[in-house]
Amino acid sequence: MIEPLLFELSSPGRVGCRLPDLDVPESPLPEGLIRRELCLPELSEREVVQHFTRLSQINFGIDTGFYPLGSCTMKYNPRLHEDVARLAGFTQIHPSQNESTVQGALQLMFELQRYLAEITGLPGVSLQPVAGAHGELTGMLIIRAYHLERGDEGRSIVLVPDSAHGTNPATAVMCGYTVSSVPSDRRGNIDVRELEKLADERVAGLMLTNPNTLGLFEEDVLRVSEIVHESGGLIYCDGANMNALLGVATPAELGADVLHLNLHKTFSTPHGGGGPGGGATAVTRDLIPFLPVPRVARRETGEAGKEDTEYYLDYEWPVSIGPVAGFYGNFGVMVKAYAYLRSLGAQGLREVSENAVLNANYILHQLRDYYQLSYDRTCLHECVFSGNTQASLGVHTLDIAKRLIDLGFHPPTVYFPLTVDEALMIEPTETESVETLDAFIAAMRQIAWEAETDPELVRSAPHSTPVMRLDEVTAARKLDLRWQR
Ligand SMILES: *Cc1c(COP(=O)(O)O)cnc(C)c1O
């Protein structure tokens, strides 16, 4: 049990820092600049350190426990990559510096583009977008530019499966499209018959997530991309969570024309803190001319016998959609992604996927007798249960999530995807040990048992936190960080 927060710690006259002696002639401040009442808490250094350390411990973080937030890939990111990103050679440079003085940084970006091209099977990569949704926007602007460049102006609809992440339809609308929803079939796949009816000459493209947001592989993906391509549309693939496919399959061979990656989910930048992020966007050869500028490029210089390689920023792409962020995006995130790829190597990346998928299936099988499965299939990197059985006992998914906090776990994603009643979406990720998974499974089984024997205990959870149930929407929309009333 955490002690209730002692918030008012100030004591008049107490100080936590000592200012140096005055070493310039004393002269009065202009009257208008003098602040007579500072209204700052008065504390010793020790009290300040204790206060903030205590606050940080009340917060649940990936470094202190299991964080199985489905569709978010909250995994452990090695500290090594943070150290690498902090090297002075990376942090003490400026984007306006002459290219000849930042060749190493440009080389890193160039090579990262190539690695991501290999991982996705898509040869053109821009590292510029700074978030997943920003990568989506970039990709959909590219699709729009492609159609317009060909004089194909009648395409106004973007198809989005009903299980899609909310950013997908939002992106399509921001690009000026009308969204048409494609239903899922009884196995949790895109309903191909319905898609056939919807795909026509008005469709600019389909936004696809594979594995989809039910954690399931789209079994008819090749037919889906064929249908869309035959209608003249393109396939946008949401690759925010790539840790089921790395080293196993490329989105390109599954039909993708454009895809974004979340470097801050899959590639070693912590995710969930509000940034900085990286939404690298990859495209087929045909779409390369539309990618944002500048691009990081390489050219050979020097004469025969004295050849050299030079990296530079390339702006010479007349039909580019233009820049989508300042300079070339969040460089520190790229350094971490590069370090991650280099330290794991091709084999290590494949093992990431194998372990992510194995962990999710382990949980699925250990909990399937306790929670309802909407789609009874082998999953990929995440599994989705429905809390319907518990709901019939008066215990809802939100209650289960809150009770997990008492038992030491961050709740999984709840009530998403929208197509599953009382959804509980669990993504263990590849970085968790079997002991952690077993402890989580035991907690979930305990809650299922409590729902039957003592539902009020679950309904009134959490019992162990300084604050109980919050109005989460208001807390997020009207964030109040002031310590005073
Ligand atoms: C996280 C996520 C996004 C959005 O990424 P942001 O960086 O939060 O904008 C898009 N699609 C899917 C499937 C995601 O999981």
The ligand as an ORCA input file, in Angstrom:
! r2SCAN-3c Opt
* xyz 0 1
  C       0.698      3.481    -32.355
  C       0.001      3.245    -33.594
  C      -0.200      4.277    -34.514
  C       0.137      5.751    -34.246
  O       1.438      6.008    -33.843
  P       1.773      7.420    -33.106
  O       3.245      7.504    -33.075
  O       1.167      7.314    -31.746
  O       1.157      8.509    -33.907
  C      -0.809      3.971    -35.709
  N      -1.228      2.716    -35.980
  C      -1.068      1.684    -35.105
  C      -1.539      0.318    -35.478
  C      -0.451      1.912    -33.879
  O      -0.310      0.911    -33.017
*
